[in-house]
């Protein structure tokens, strides 16, 4: 039996650090962000739909999608953003489930689905357990300001665009408190996996 864990967090909580630990230990990770980039490559179904809808001005000279130009078109236009989501989300989800099911067929003990917006998109039925990478809201704000060199107002706007990390913590099956050192987090993750009868070699 394969255990499917949905790994998520909020902006600047350090989810990619925990995702890297799973990879380092050899566990397969289905990465939603990576898939989101793959489905808009030339030749993909979503790529054609984006060009049909938004026009060729969203393309680079080499015909790949110009993410900045596309972002500009959807950023201030709710209708266009919805149109883009309706093009790419089904493709991302289809690919995520295909990858997950391939790993299950290979009888992997654990498959990690790294889904930044797992709560926001309500993808709970994709996974058996939800693991949230948590830090306090104050530390989250500090880390985001430091990482992006943003103002406090900009940082708060981005944080508030997501479900609060405290709510995710309260609704998770398990959490990693990522407020300390990387080694602290690694020990917590090892301990948690052993409780789930998954052993790190």
VENHUTA-V115800 format. One record per residue. RES is the residue in one small letter. PHI is phi in whole degrees, 0 to 359 (NA if undefined). PSI is psi in whole degrees, -180 to 180 (* if undefined). Layout:
# VENHUTA-V115800
RES/PHI/PSI
RES/PHI/PSI
This chain:
# VENHUTA-V115800
x/NA/130
x/269/132
x/267/125
x/255/117
x/251/128
x/270/113
x/264/125
x/210/176
x/190/-147
x/224/174
x/306/131
x/68/18
x/273/-11
x/95/28
x/301/-39
x/295/-28
x/297/-44
x/288/-39
x/301/-41
x/297/-34
x/295/-44
x/301/-44
x/296/-42
x/300/-35
x/275/2
x/89/10
x/276/138
x/291/137
x/239/122
x/268/111
x/257/109
x/299/-38
x/294/-41
x/296/-44
x/296/-38
x/301/-34
x/283/-35
x/293/-40
x/288/-11
x/255/15
x/284/151
x/310/136
x/97/-21
x/280/154
x/303/-45
x/294/-34
x/300/-49
x/298/-41
x/294/-37
x/294/-46
x/295/-41
x/299/-41
x/279/-46
x/263/-12
x/88/169
x/284/-8
x/290/-8
x/266/12
x/256/148
x/281/174
x/299/-32
x/273/11
x/74/6
x/281/164
x/289/132
x/273/100
x/300/-34
x/293/-46
x/296/-40
x/292/-42
x/301/-40
x/296/-40
x/294/-36
x/263/-17
x/301/-47
x/255/10
x/233/103
x/302/-41
x/297/-45
x/291/-36
x/295/-41
x/298/-43
x/299/-43
x/296/-45
x/299/-38
x/292/-25
x/281/-49
x/270/-33
x/300/-46
x/299/-36
x/291/-42
x/298/-46
x/294/-41
x/300/-45
x/292/-39
x/300/-45
x/291/-36
x/298/-47
x/298/-47
x/304/-47
x/290/-31
x/296/-44
x/295/-37
x/295/-40
x/298/-32
x/279/5
x/57/37
x/297/141
x/293/-35
x/219/135
x/236/129
x/258/127
x/254/107
x/273/100
x/234/99
x/305/-40
x/254/40
x/302/-45
x/290/-47
x/298/-35
x/267/-6
x/54/53
x/264/37
x/295/-29
x/283/-4
x/280/-18
x/229/161
x/272/-36
x/220/150
x/250/124
x/248/119
x/255/130
x/272/115
x/245/139
x/222/162
x/295/149
x/305/-36
x/294/-45
x/293/-37
x/302/-46
x/297/-46
x/299/-45
x/294/-38
x/293/-42
x/298/-44
x/293/-42
x/292/-46
x/258/1
x/51/43
x/262/166
x/282/166
x/298/-40
x/297/-42
x/296/-43
x/298/-46
x/295/-36
x/298/-42
x/289/-39
x/295/-43
x/287/-12
x/284/-11
x/248/165
x/297/135
x/305/141
x/298/-28
x/293/-38
x/292/-41
x/298/-43
x/303/-46
x/291/-25
x/261/-4
x/283/158
x/282/-29
x/202/157
x/228/154
x/248/120
x/278/107
x/263/23
x/276/-10
x/258/-140
x/276/165
x/299/-38
x/296/-40
x/304/-49
x/297/-39
x/297/-42
x/296/-41
x/299/-42
x/293/-42
x/300/-45
x/299/-45
x/298/-45
x/297/-38
x/293/-32
x/295/-28
x/267/12
x/60/35
x/244/123
x/248/137
x/269/130
x/263/*
